[in-house]
């Protein structure tokens, strides 16, 4: 699909007005579909974040620890990647 989109933009001066309109309509429809899918994805992300936040709040309310050993491992990994990336720059 990427190659197809790149081909669409070649030799524009040789395409008729109708061909350009058809290409534009097709690309607009693709953009609308992607935009819809993006909105759905963001809604799912928001729902998952809200659920996790509610669980963390409940754990905190119960006096349970909300940071696990795995959380600390992940944080260490993230920081190590960040530091090694910035050291290379």
Jmol script that loads the backbone (N, CA, C; Angstrom):
load data "model"
ATOM      1  N   UNK A   1       0.818  -1.184   0.000  1.00  0.00           N
ATOM      2  CA  UNK A   1       0.000   0.000   0.000  1.00  0.00           C
ATOM      3  C   UNK A   1       0.868   1.256   0.000  1.00  0.00           C
ATOM      4  N   UNK A   2       1.964   1.227   0.722  1.00  0.00           N
ATOM      5  CA  UNK A   2       2.865   2.370   0.752  1.00  0.00           C
ATOM      6  C   UNK A   2       3.369   2.674  -0.657  1.00  0.00           C
ATOM      7  N   UNK A   3       3.767   1.638  -1.412  1.00  0.00           N
ATOM      8  CA  UNK A   3       4.248   1.847  -2.782  1.00  0.00           C
ATOM      9  C   UNK A   3       3.138   2.404  -3.660  1.00  0.00           C
ATOM     10  N   UNK A   4       1.915   1.920  -3.447  1.00  0.00           N
ATOM     11  CA  UNK A   4       0.776   2.396  -4.225  1.00  0.00           C
ATOM     12  C   UNK A   4       0.546   3.883  -3.976  1.00  0.00           C
ATOM     13  N   UNK A   5       0.623   4.304  -2.715  1.00  0.00           N
ATOM     14  CA  UNK A   5       0.438   5.727  -2.401  1.00  0.00           C
ATOM     15  C   UNK A   5       1.547   6.573  -2.994  1.00  0.00           C
ATOM     16  N   UNK A   6       2.765   6.056  -3.009  1.00  0.00           N
ATOM     17  CA  UNK A   6       3.874   6.797  -3.600  1.00  0.00           C
ATOM     18  C   UNK A   6       3.673   6.934  -5.110  1.00  0.00           C
ATOM     19  N   UNK A   7       3.177   5.887  -5.746  1.00  0.00           N
ATOM     20  CA  UNK A   7       2.943   5.916  -7.187  1.00  0.00           C
ATOM     21  C   UNK A   7       1.858   6.923  -7.560  1.00  0.00           C
ATOM     22  N   UNK A   8       0.898   7.117  -6.677  1.00  0.00           N
ATOM     23  CA  UNK A   8      -0.207   8.042  -6.920  1.00  0.00           C
ATOM     24  C   UNK A   8       0.312   9.447  -7.182  1.00  0.00           C
ATOM     25  N   UNK A   9       1.402   9.798  -6.536  1.00  0.00           N
ATOM     26  CA  UNK A   9       1.914  11.163  -6.629  1.00  0.00           C
ATOM     27  C   UNK A   9       2.948  11.361  -7.731  1.00  0.00           C
ATOM     28  N   UNK A  10       3.133  10.373  -8.557  1.00  0.00           N
ATOM     29  CA  UNK A  10       4.086  10.522  -9.666  1.00  0.00           C
ATOM     30  C   UNK A  10       3.351  10.963 -10.927  1.00  0.00           C
ATOM     31  N   UNK A  11       4.029  11.710 -11.723  1.00  0.00           N
ATOM     32  CA  UNK A  11       3.526  12.149 -13.024  1.00  0.00           C
ATOM     33  C   UNK A  11       2.143  12.789 -12.925  1.00  0.00           C
ATOM     34  N   UNK A  12       1.973  13.653 -11.956  1.00  0.00           N
ATOM     35  CA  UNK A  12       0.673  14.301 -11.765  1.00  0.00           C
ATOM     36  C   UNK A  12       0.273  15.144 -12.967  1.00  0.00           C
ATOM     37  N   UNK A  13       1.238  15.752 -13.601  1.00  0.00           N
ATOM     38  CA  UNK A  13       0.919  16.624 -14.743  1.00  0.00           C
ATOM     39  C   UNK A  13       0.332  15.845 -15.922  1.00  0.00           C
ATOM     40  N   UNK A  14       0.555  14.539 -15.950  1.00  0.00           N
ATOM     41  CA  UNK A  14       0.031  13.718 -17.044  1.00  0.00           C
ATOM     42  C   UNK A  14      -1.354  13.158 -16.746  1.00  0.00           C
ATOM     43  N   UNK A  15      -1.848  13.347 -15.532  1.00  0.00           N
ATOM     44  CA  UNK A  15      -3.153  12.807 -15.159  1.00  0.00           C
ATOM     45  C   UNK A  15      -4.238  13.836 -15.483  1.00  0.00           C
ATOM     46  N   UNK A  16      -5.409  13.308 -15.841  1.00  0.00           N
ATOM     47  CA  UNK A  16      -6.543  14.193 -16.129  1.00  0.00           C
ATOM     48  C   UNK A  16      -7.106  14.747 -14.825  1.00  0.00           C
ATOM     49  N   UNK A  17      -7.923  15.770 -14.961  1.00  0.00           N
ATOM     50  CA  UNK A  17      -8.580  16.337 -13.781  1.00  0.00           C
ATOM     51  C   UNK A  17      -9.395  15.270 -13.056  1.00  0.00           C
ATOM     52  N   UNK A  18     -10.088  14.436 -13.825  1.00  0.00           N
ATOM     53  CA  UNK A  18     -10.919  13.397 -13.207  1.00  0.00           C
ATOM     54  C   UNK A  18     -10.058  12.365 -12.473  1.00  0.00           C
ATOM     55  N   UNK A  19      -8.923  12.007 -13.056  1.00  0.00           N
ATOM     56  CA  UNK A  19      -8.020  11.076 -12.373  1.00  0.00           C
ATOM     57  C   UNK A  19      -7.530  11.658 -11.049  1.00  0.00           C
ATOM     58  N   UNK A  20      -7.210  12.947 -11.065  1.00  0.00           N
ATOM     59  CA  UNK A  20      -6.774  13.603  -9.830  1.00  0.00           C
ATOM     60  C   UNK A  20      -7.893  13.620  -8.792  1.00  0.00           C
ATOM     61  N   UNK A  21      -9.126  13.899  -9.237  1.00  0.00           N
ATOM     62  CA  UNK A  21     -10.264  13.888  -8.310  1.00  0.00           C
ATOM     63  C   UNK A  21     -10.482  12.490  -7.734  1.00  0.00           C
ATOM     64  N   UNK A  22     -10.370  11.471  -8.578  1.00  0.00           N
ATOM     65  CA  UNK A  22     -10.552  10.088  -8.126  1.00  0.00           C
ATOM     66  C   UNK A  22      -9.495   9.705  -7.093  1.00  0.00           C
ATOM     67  N   UNK A  23      -8.261  10.094  -7.367  1.00  0.00           N
ATOM     68  CA  UNK A  23      -7.164   9.818  -6.420  1.00  0.00           C
ATOM     69  C   UNK A  23      -7.435  10.533  -5.100  1.00  0.00           C
ATOM     70  N   UNK A  24      -7.827  11.784  -5.197  1.00  0.00           N
ATOM     71  CA  UNK A  24      -8.118  12.566  -3.995  1.00  0.00           C
ATOM     72  C   UNK A  24      -9.258  11.939  -3.196  1.00  0.00           C
ATOM     73  N   UNK A  25     -10.309  11.506  -3.877  1.00  0.00           N
ATOM     74  CA  UNK A  25     -11.436  10.857  -3.198  1.00  0.00           C
ATOM     75  C   UNK A  25     -10.991   9.574  -2.494  1.00  0.00           C
ATOM     76  N   UNK A  26     -10.165   8.798  -3.173  1.00  0.00           N
ATOM     77  CA  UNK A  26      -9.683   7.539  -2.605  1.00  0.00           C
ATOM     78  C   UNK A  26      -8.826   7.798  -1.362  1.00  0.00           C
ATOM     79  N   UNK A  27      -7.925   8.761  -1.467  1.00  0.00           N
ATOM     80  CA  UNK A  27      -7.063   9.085  -0.332  1.00  0.00           C
ATOM     81  C   UNK A  27      -7.876   9.665   0.828  1.00  0.00           C
ATOM     82  N   UNK A  28      -8.877  10.470   0.508  1.00  0.00           N
ATOM     83  CA  UNK A  28      -9.732  11.030   1.549  1.00  0.00           C
ATOM     84  C   UNK A  28     -10.487   9.919   2.283  1.00  0.00           C
ATOM     85  N   UNK A  29     -10.980   8.947   1.538  1.00  0.00           N
ATOM     86  CA  UNK A  29     -11.688   7.821   2.158  1.00  0.00           C
ATOM     87  C   UNK A  29     -10.743   7.017   3.051  1.00  0.00           C
ATOM     88  N   UNK A  30      -9.510   6.815   2.606  1.00  0.00           N
ATOM     89  CA  UNK A  30      -8.520   6.105   3.420  1.00  0.00           C
ATOM     90  C   UNK A  30      -8.225   6.880   4.705  1.00  0.00           C
ATOM     91  N   UNK A  31      -8.106   8.198   4.573  1.00  0.00           N
ATOM     92  CA  UNK A  31      -7.817   9.031   5.743  1.00  0.00           C
ATOM     93  C   UNK A  31      -8.965   8.975   6.736  1.00  0.00           C
ATOM     94  N   UNK A  32     -10.201   9.012   6.249  1.00  0.00           N
ATOM     95  CA  UNK A  32     -11.359   8.939   7.134  1.00  0.00           C
ATOM     96  C   UNK A  32     -11.398   7.605   7.880  1.00  0.00           C
ATOM     97  N   UNK A  33     -11.078   6.528   7.183  1.00  0.00           N
ATOM     98  CA  UNK A  33     -11.051   5.199   7.813  1.00  0.00           C
ATOM     99  C   UNK A  33      -9.975   5.151   8.900  1.00  0.00           C
ATOM    100  N   UNK A  34      -8.784   5.638   8.583  1.00  0.00           N
ATOM    101  CA  UNK A  34      -7.695   5.643   9.563  1.00  0.00           C
ATOM    102  C   UNK A  34      -8.035   6.530  10.755  1.00  0.00           C
ATOM    103  N   UNK A  35      -8.653   7.658  10.497  1.00  0.00           N
ATOM    104  CA  UNK A  35      -9.029   8.563  11.573  1.00  0.00           C
ATOM    105  C   UNK A  35     -10.037   7.892  12.504  1.00  0.00           C
ATOM    106  N   UNK A  36     -11.001   7.198  11.928  1.00  0.00           N
ATOM    107  CA  UNK A  36     -11.988   6.466  12.726  1.00  0.00           C
ATOM    108  C   UNK A  36     -11.301   5.402  13.575  1.00  0.00           C
ATOM    109  N   UNK A  37     -10.414   4.635  12.958  1.00  0.00           N
ATOM    110  CA  UNK A  37      -9.702   3.587  13.683  1.00  0.00           C
ATOM    111  C   UNK A  37      -8.840   4.187  14.798  1.00  0.00           C
ATOM    112  N   UNK A  38      -8.240   5.332  14.551  1.00  0.00           N
ATOM    113  CA  UNK A  38      -7.437   6.010  15.566  1.00  0.00           C
ATOM    114  C   UNK A  38      -8.307   6.431  16.742  1.00  0.00           C
ATOM    115  N   UNK A  39      -9.481   6.969  16.459  1.00  0.00           N
ATOM    116  CA  UNK A  39     -10.384   7.376  17.541  1.00  0.00           C
ATOM    117  C   UNK A  39     -10.822   6.180  18.375  1.00  0.00           C
ATOM    118  N   UNK A  40     -11.100   5.057  17.719  1.00  0.00           N
ATOM    119  CA  UNK A  40     -11.473   3.834  18.433  1.00  0.00           C
ATOM    120  C   UNK A  40     -10.308   3.367  19.297  1.00  0.00           C
ATOM    121  N   UNK A  41      -9.102   3.396  18.747  1.00  0.00           N
ATOM    122  CA  UNK A  41      -7.912   2.977  19.496  1.00  0.00           C
ATOM    123  C   UNK A  41      -7.712   3.859  20.724  1.00  0.00           C
ATOM    124  N   UNK A  42      -7.865   5.166  20.562  1.00  0.00           N
ATOM    125  CA  UNK A  42      -7.701   6.084  21.695  1.00  0.00           C
ATOM    126  C   UNK A  42      -8.775   5.836  22.756  1.00  0.00           C
ATOM    127  N   UNK A  43      -9.996   5.519  22.331  1.00  0.00           N
ATOM    128  CA  UNK A  43     -11.060   5.221  23.294  1.00  0.00           C
ATOM    129  C   UNK A  43     -10.714   3.969  24.097  1.00  0.00           C
ATOM    130  N   UNK A  44     -10.205   2.947  23.424  1.00  0.00           N
ATOM    131  CA  UNK A  44      -9.804   1.719  24.122  1.00  0.00           C
ATOM    132  C   UNK A  44      -8.671   1.998  25.110  1.00  0.00           C
ATOM    133  N   UNK A  45      -7.707   2.804  24.680  1.00  0.00           N
ATOM    134  CA  UNK A  45      -6.595   3.170  25.566  1.00  0.00           C
ATOM    135  C   UNK A  45      -7.116   3.911  26.784  1.00  0.00           C
ATOM    136  N   UNK A  46      -8.027   4.851  26.570  1.00  0.00           N
ATOM    137  CA  UNK A  46      -8.596   5.609  27.690  1.00  0.00           C
ATOM    138  C   UNK A  46      -9.334   4.691  28.667  1.00  0.00           C
ATOM    139  N   UNK A  47     -10.084   3.734  28.144  1.00  0.00           N
ATOM    140  CA  UNK A  47     -10.810   2.789  29.002  1.00  0.00           C
ATOM    141  C   UNK A  47      -9.839   1.950  29.823  1.00  0.00           C
ATOM    142  N   UNK A  48      -8.787   1.449  29.184  1.00  0.00           N
ATOM    143  CA  UNK A  48      -7.797   0.635  29.896  1.00  0.00           C
ATOM    144  C   UNK A  48      -7.062   1.441  30.958  1.00  0.00           C
ATOM    145  N   UNK A  49      -6.696   2.671  30.625  1.00  0.00           N
ATOM    146  CA  UNK A  49      -6.023   3.525  31.609  1.00  0.00           C
ATOM    147  C   UNK A  49      -6.937   3.798  32.803  1.00  0.00           C
ATOM    148  N   UNK A  50      -8.207   4.061  32.529  1.00  0.00           N
ATOM    149  CA  UNK A  50      -9.156   4.336  33.616  1.00  0.00           C
ATOM    150  C   UNK A  50      -9.309   3.108  34.509  1.00  0.00           C
ATOM    151  N   UNK A  51      -9.365   1.927  33.921  1.00  0.00           N
ATOM    152  CA  UNK A  51      -9.479   0.700  34.714  1.00  0.00           C
ATOM    153  C   UNK A  51      -8.241   0.492  35.574  1.00  0.00           C
ATOM    154  N   UNK A  52      -7.080   0.668  34.996  1.00  0.00           N
ATOM    155  CA  UNK A  52      -5.849   0.519  35.778  1.00  0.00           C
ATOM    156  C   UNK A  52      -5.771   1.543  36.903  1.00  0.00           C
ATOM    157  N   UNK A  53      -6.157   2.769  36.611  1.00  0.00           N
ATOM    158  CA  UNK A  53      -6.143   3.807  37.632  1.00  0.00           C
ATOM    159  C   UNK A  53      -7.103   3.463  38.770  1.00  0.00           C
ATOM    160  N   UNK A  54      -8.289   2.982  38.426  1.00  0.00           N
ATOM    161  CA  UNK A  54      -9.258   2.593  39.453  1.00  0.00           C
ATOM    162  C   UNK A  54      -8.696   1.472  40.323  1.00  0.00           C
ATOM    163  N   UNK A  55      -8.029   0.515  39.707  1.00  0.00           N
ATOM    164  CA  UNK A  55      -7.426  -0.585  40.474  1.00  0.00           C
ATOM    165  C   UNK A  55      -6.315  -0.082  41.384  1.00  0.00           C
ATOM    166  N   UNK A  56      -5.481   0.816  40.872  1.00  0.00           N
ATOM    167  CA  UNK A  56      -4.412   1.372  41.704  1.00  0.00           C
ATOM    168  C   UNK A  56      -4.976   2.147  42.893  1.00  0.00           C
ATOM    169  N   UNK A  57      -6.023   2.926  42.635  1.00  0.00           N
ATOM    170  CA  UNK A  57      -6.643   3.681  43.719  1.00  0.00           C
ATOM    171  C   UNK A  57      -7.219   2.740  44.772  1.00  0.00           C
ATOM    172  N   UNK A  58      -7.828   1.655  44.328  1.00  0.00           N
ATOM    173  CA  UNK A  58      -8.394   0.693  45.268  1.00  0.00           C
ATOM    174  C   UNK A  58      -7.288   0.020  46.081  1.00  0.00           C
ATOM    175  N   UNK A  59      -6.198  -0.357  45.438  1.00  0.00           N
ATOM    176  CA  UNK A  59      -5.070  -0.953  46.163  1.00  0.00           C
ATOM    177  C   UNK A  59      -4.524   0.034  47.193  1.00  0.00           C
ATOM    178  N   UNK A  60      -4.403   1.277  46.793  1.00  0.00           N
ATOM    179  CA  UNK A  60      -3.902   2.302  47.707  1.00  0.00           C
ATOM    180  C   UNK A  60      -4.857   2.477  48.889  1.00  0.00           C
ATOM    181  N   UNK A  61      -6.154   2.495  48.597  1.00  0.00           N
ATOM    182  CA  UNK A  61      -7.164   2.636  49.644  1.00  0.00           C
ATOM    183  C   UNK A  61      -7.082   1.486  50.641  1.00  0.00           C
ATOM    184  N   UNK A  62      -6.750   0.291  50.131  1.00  0.00           N
ATOM    185  CA  UNK A  62      -6.644  -0.884  50.993  1.00  0.00           C
ATOM    186  C   UNK A  62      -5.294  -0.960  51.698  1.00  0.00           C
ATOM    187  N   UNK A  63      -4.434  -0.009  51.414  1.00  0.00           N
ATOM    188  CA  UNK A  63      -3.120   0.001  52.054  1.00  0.00           C
ATOM    189  C   UNK A  63      -2.111  -0.927  51.403  1.00  0.00           C
ATOM    190  N   UNK A  64      -2.435  -1.433  50.241  1.00  0.00           N
ATOM    191  CA  UNK A  64      -1.519  -2.320  49.522  1.00  0.00           C
ATOM    192  C   UNK A  64      -0.517  -1.490  48.727  1.00  0.00           C
ATOM    193  N   UNK A  65       0.642  -2.077  48.505  1.00  0.00           N
ATOM    194  CA  UNK A  65       1.640  -1.413  47.669  1.00  0.00           C
ATOM    195  C   UNK A  65       1.166  -1.337  46.230  1.00  0.00           C
ATOM    196  N   UNK A  66       1.405  -0.219  45.604  1.00  0.00           N
ATOM    197  CA  UNK A  66       0.952  -0.072  44.217  1.00  0.00           C
ATOM    198  C   UNK A  66       2.108  -0.169  43.226  1.00  0.00           C
ATOM    199  N   UNK A  67       3.337  -0.209  43.723  1.00  0.00           N
ATOM    200  CA  UNK A  67       4.507  -0.380  42.865  1.00  0.00           C
ATOM    201  C   UNK A  67       5.057  -1.767  43.130  1.00  0.00           C
ATOM    202  N   UNK A  68       5.155  -2.558  42.055  1.00  0.00           N
ATOM    203  CA  UNK A  68       5.637  -3.929  42.195  1.00  0.00           C
ATOM    204  C   UNK A  68       7.107  -4.018  41.800  1.00  0.00           C
ATOM    205  N   UNK A  69       7.691  -5.156  42.086  1.00  0.00           N
ATOM    206  CA  UNK A  69       9.065  -5.405  41.662  1.00  0.00           C
ATOM    207  C   UNK A  69       9.190  -5.324  40.156  1.00  0.00           C
ATOM    208  N   UNK A  70       8.180  -5.814  39.449  1.00  0.00           N
ATOM    209  CA  UNK A  70       8.195  -5.761  37.975  1.00  0.00           C
ATOM    210  C   UNK A  70       8.157  -4.310  37.504  1.00  0.00           C
ATOM    211  N   UNK A  71       7.398  -3.473  38.198  1.00  0.00           N
ATOM    212  CA  UNK A  71       7.366  -2.042  37.847  1.00  0.00           C
ATOM    213  C   UNK A  71       8.759  -1.441  37.949  1.00  0.00           C
ATOM    214  N   UNK A  72       9.459  -1.775  38.997  1.00  0.00           N
ATOM    215  CA  UNK A  72      10.816  -1.251  39.193  1.00  0.00           C
ATOM    216  C   UNK A  72      11.765  -1.775  38.120  1.00  0.00           C
ATOM    217  N   UNK A  73      11.606  -3.051  37.747  1.00  0.00           N
ATOM    218  CA  UNK A  73      12.436  -3.610  36.675  1.00  0.00           C
ATOM    219  C   UNK A  73      12.189  -2.868  35.367  1.00  0.00           C
ATOM    220  N   UNK A  74      10.920  -2.635  35.063  1.00  0.00           N
ATOM    221  CA  UNK A  74      10.583  -1.921  33.824  1.00  0.00           C
ATOM    222  C   UNK A  74      11.134  -0.504  33.837  1.00  0.00           C
ATOM    223  N   UNK A  75      11.011   0.158  34.972  1.00  0.00           N
ATOM    224  CA  UNK A  75      11.543   1.513  35.092  1.00  0.00           C
ATOM    225  C   UNK A  75      13.047   1.522  34.882  1.00  0.00           C
ATOM    226  N   UNK A  76      13.725   0.546  35.454  1.00  0.00           N
ATOM    227  CA  UNK A  76      15.176   0.438  35.283  1.00  0.00           C
ATOM    228  C   UNK A  76      15.531   0.232  33.813  1.00  0.00           C
ATOM    229  N   UNK A  77      14.777  -0.637  33.130  1.00  0.00           N
ATOM    230  CA  UNK A  77      15.016  -0.889  31.703  1.00  0.00           C
ATOM    231  C   UNK A  77      14.796   0.381  30.882  1.00  0.00           C
ATOM    232  N   UNK A  78      13.716   1.079  31.170  1.00  0.00           N
ATOM    233  CA  UNK A  78      13.393   2.310  30.436  1.00  0.00           C
ATOM    234  C   UNK A  78      14.477   3.355  30.651  1.00  0.00           C
ATOM    235  N   UNK A  79      14.880   3.538  31.899  1.00  0.00           N
ATOM    236  CA  UNK A  79      15.915   4.528  32.195  1.00  0.00           C
ATOM    237  C   UNK A  79      17.248   4.147  31.555  1.00  0.00           C
ATOM    238  N   UNK A  80      17.582   2.861  31.571  1.00  0.00           N
ATOM    239  CA  UNK A  80      18.836   2.416  30.959  1.00  0.00           C
ATOM    240  C   UNK A  80      18.830   2.699  29.460  1.00  0.00           C
ATOM    241  N   UNK A  81      17.699   2.410  28.788  1.00  0.00           N
ATOM    242  CA  UNK A  81      17.598   2.702  27.349  1.00  0.00           C
ATOM    243  C   UNK A  81      17.702   4.197  27.099  1.00  0.00           C
ATOM    244  N   UNK A  82      17.017   4.975  27.917  1.00  0.00           N
ATOM    245  CA  UNK A  82      17.030   6.429  27.764  1.00  0.00           C
ATOM    246  C   UNK A  82      18.446   6.970  27.940  1.00  0.00           C
ATOM    247  N   UNK A  83      19.119   6.507  28.973  1.00  0.00           N
ATOM    248  CA  UNK A  83      20.475   6.997  29.234  1.00  0.00           C
ATOM    249  C   UNK A  83      21.444   6.582  28.149  1.00  0.00           C
ATOM    250  N   UNK A  84      21.329   5.333  27.675  1.00  0.00           N
ATOM    251  CA  UNK A  84      22.255   4.881  26.625  1.00  0.00           C
ATOM    252  C   UNK A  84      21.971   5.614  25.310  1.00  0.00           C
ATOM    253  N   UNK A  85      20.704   5.922  25.030  1.00  0.00           N
ATOM    254  CA  UNK A  85      20.363   6.670  23.821  1.00  0.00           C
ATOM    255  C   UNK A  85      20.928   8.081  23.897  1.00  0.00           C
ATOM    256  N   UNK A  86      20.725   8.746  25.020  1.00  0.00           N
ATOM    257  CA  UNK A  86      21.196  10.120  25.161  1.00  0.00           C
ATOM    258  C   UNK A  86      22.723  10.201  25.252  1.00  0.00           C
ATOM    259  N   UNK A  87      23.348   9.152  25.756  1.00  0.00           N
ATOM    260  CA  UNK A  87      24.815   9.126  25.816  1.00  0.00           C
ATOM    261  C   UNK A  87      25.400   9.041  24.405  1.00  0.00           C
ATOM    262  N   UNK A  88      24.699   8.308  23.518  1.00  0.00           N
ATOM    263  CA  UNK A  88      25.146   8.151  22.132  1.00  0.00           C
ATOM    264  C   UNK A  88      24.994   9.445  21.356  1.00  0.00           C
ATOM    265  N   UNK A  89      24.005  10.254  21.728  1.00  0.00           N
ATOM    266  CA  UNK A  89      23.744  11.522  21.018  1.00  0.00           C
ATOM    267  C   UNK A  89      24.749  12.521  21.410  1.00  0.00           C
TER     268      UNK A  89
END
end "model"
wireframe off; spacefill off
backbone 0.3
color backbone group
